[in-house]
Amino acid sequence: MKLAGILETVVYCTTDNEDETRRFYRDVLGLAPLCEGSAAHRLGSGVFLLFNRDVTSTQDWPPPHGAVGPVHTCFLAAPGEYERWKAELDAKGVEIVNETTWDSGLRSLYFEDPAGNMLEIAEGDMWEG
């Protein structure tokens, strides 16, 4: 028996920064919610979720969840788009806090969303072996 993939990835915001954080994912990263007001964004074969931890940490169903602090997620740039992402983030005033070249020669860059989540855009799959 084995798992087939990752269905969902979640990052959290709070009531104080929810509007700004939703705008960031829509306007900076170009993610479109599945429907108006939805926390879900289809991305490839998976779903990227933006949850308000003030709600998810106290809900009855599904079970309460929500990290106490920022989380990390890594997006995969489309082939040949890595440099364009660097330029786009810069043009939109997003500070790149680190850029790493992995042993494979592939690069990834790190930046934060308005809720303090650490995001990464990778040039390719650095995990391929």
C-alpha positions in Angstrom: 0.0 0.0 0.0 1.3 3.5 -0.8 0.0 7.1 -0.9 -0.7 8.5 -4.3 0.2 12.2 -3.8 -0.7 15.3 -1.8 -4.3 16.4 -2.1 -4.2 19.6 0.0 -1.6 22.1 1.3 -2.8 24.6 3.9 -1.3 27.9 5.1 -3.0 30.0 7.8 -3.8 33.6 8.3 -5.7 35.4 11.1 -8.7 37.7 11.2 -6.3 40.7 11.4 -4.5 39.9 8.1 -7.0 37.7 6.2 -8.1 40.3 3.6 -4.5 41.3 2.8 -3.3 37.7 2.7 -6.2 36.6 0.4 -5.3 39.5 -1.9 -1.6 38.5 -1.9 -2.4 35.0 -3.1 -4.8 36.3 -5.8 -2.9 39.4 -7.0 0.8 38.4 -6.4 0.7 34.6 -7.0 -2.3 34.6 -9.4 -4.3 31.9 -7.6 -8.0 31.9 -8.2 -10.4 30.6 -5.5 -12.7 27.8 -6.7 -15.6 30.1 -6.1 -16.2 33.5 -4.5 -15.1 33.6 -0.9 -13.6 30.1 -1.0 -10.5 29.1 0.9 -9.7 26.5 -1.8 -7.6 27.2 -4.9 -7.0 24.4 -7.5 -3.3 24.2 -8.3 -2.3 21.3 -10.7 -3.7 18.1 -9.3 -3.9 19.4 -5.7 -5.7 22.1 -3.7 -4.0 25.0 -1.9 -6.0 26.1 1.1 -5.9 29.5 2.9 -7.6 29.0 6.3 -8.2 31.5 9.1 -6.6 29.9 12.2 -8.9 32.0 14.4 -11.8 29.9 13.1 -10.1 26.5 12.3 -8.5 26.2 15.8 -11.8 26.4 17.6 -14.2 24.7 15.1 -16.2 21.5 16.1 -16.0 19.9 12.7 -13.7 19.0 11.0 -11.4 18.6 14.1 -9.7 21.8 15.2 -6.4 22.6 13.5 -4.1 25.4 12.8 -0.4 25.7 13.5 0.7 28.1 16.2 2.9 30.3 14.0 3.9 30.4 10.3 4.0 27.4 8.1 6.0 26.7 4.9 4.9 25.6 1.4 6.9 25.4 -1.8 5.4 26.1 -5.2 6.8 24.7 -8.4 7.5 27.2 -11.2 6.4 26.1 -14.7 9.3 25.1 -16.9 11.3 28.2 -17.9 9.3 30.6 -15.6 11.6 30.8 -12.5 13.4 34.1 -13.6 10.0 35.6 -14.5 8.7 34.8 -11.0 11.7 36.6 -9.5 11.0 39.6 -11.6 7.3 39.6 -10.8 7.8 39.3 -7.1 10.3 42.2 -7.2 7.9 44.3 -9.3 5.1 43.7 -6.8 7.3 44.8 -3.9 7.8 41.3 -2.4 11.1 40.9 -0.7 13.0 37.7 -1.5 14.6 36.7 1.8 16.8 33.9 0.4 17.7 32.2 -2.8 19.3 28.8 -2.7 21.1 26.7 -5.3 20.7 23.1 -4.5 23.2 20.3 -5.1 21.3 19.4 -8.3 21.9 22.9 -9.6 18.2 23.9 -9.3 17.4 27.1 -7.5 14.6 28.1 -5.2 13.7 31.4 -3.7 12.0 32.2 -0.4 9.6 35.0 0.6 6.8 35.7 3.1 3.1 36.3 2.7 1.4 39.0 4.8 0.5 36.5 7.5 4.2 35.6 7.9 4.1 32.2 6.2 7.4 31.2 4.5 6.8 30.5 0.8 9.2 29.1 -1.7 9.1 28.9 -5.5 11.4 26.1 -6.9 12.8 26.1 -10.4 12.3 22.3 -10.6 11.8 19.2 -8.5 14.9 19.2 -6.3 13.7 15.9 -4.8 14.0 13.9 -8.0 16.7 11.3 -7.6 
